[in-house]
Amino acid sequence: MPSNQLFRETVKAMALGDGAKARELNEQIPDADREAYAIYVAAMFAGAAGHQFEADQSPEAIKRFVNEMRHDFRKADPPFQPLAMEGLFRVLFGEEHLLDEISPADQMRLQFLAIRKIVDQSDHMKQRLDDYLTDAETLAEQWMS
């Protein structure tokens, strides 16, 4: 996977709420690596969602979490898209067809919001963030092969 360290540092900064650093690092990612970066972000999103919904992957649990996100990101610009966010979580739990309804740009933006929220509210994820980033790298490599 190209630019592993840059991907890792960008996602880590974003996950920890350092938006300025994440934007600065994001600008350094070459256009040729953008697809690999999107796959890495998706893999990190999968790990974060797996942590969040480890005990309950029901539609109700997903809706509760998305409603929390709706409140947390009520002033987001562009506006938070709760149905698209719910769809992204549901894709992870077997409803892959929903991915066709969410643009790649929206997917990445929503994945970042979810990663940020999940890491922020989980001491476990904060303490083991480097492990989650390594797992995302491994998963992304598997998806790309």
C-alpha positions, 0 to 999 in steps of 0.5 A: 500500500502506498504512503502507509505512514502518511495515511496513518498519520492523517487518519490518526490526526483526524481521529484525535480531533486535530483537523488542521493537522489532518488537512495539512497531511491530507494535502500531501497525499498524491492523487495517485494514492487517493484510491488506496487512501480511501480504502485505508479510511474505509478499513479504519471505519470498519474497525471503529464500527466493529468496536462501537457495535461489538455488543449490538449490531441491530438496526436499533443500535445503529439508529441510536448511534446515528441519532447521537451523531445527528445531534453532535454534528447538527452544525456541520457544513455540509450538513450531516446526512443521517440516512447515508451514515446509517447506510454505511454502518448497515453496509458493514453488517451485510447490506452492501447494496446500500453503498451504491446510494452514497457518493465516494466523497460522502462515504469518506466524509461520513466515515471520518465523522464516525471514526472521530466520534467513536474514538472520542467516546472510547478510552479503549480506542484512544489507548489502542489507536495505533493498534487499530491503525495497524489493523486498518492497514492490514485490512486495506491491504487484503481488500486491495489484493 
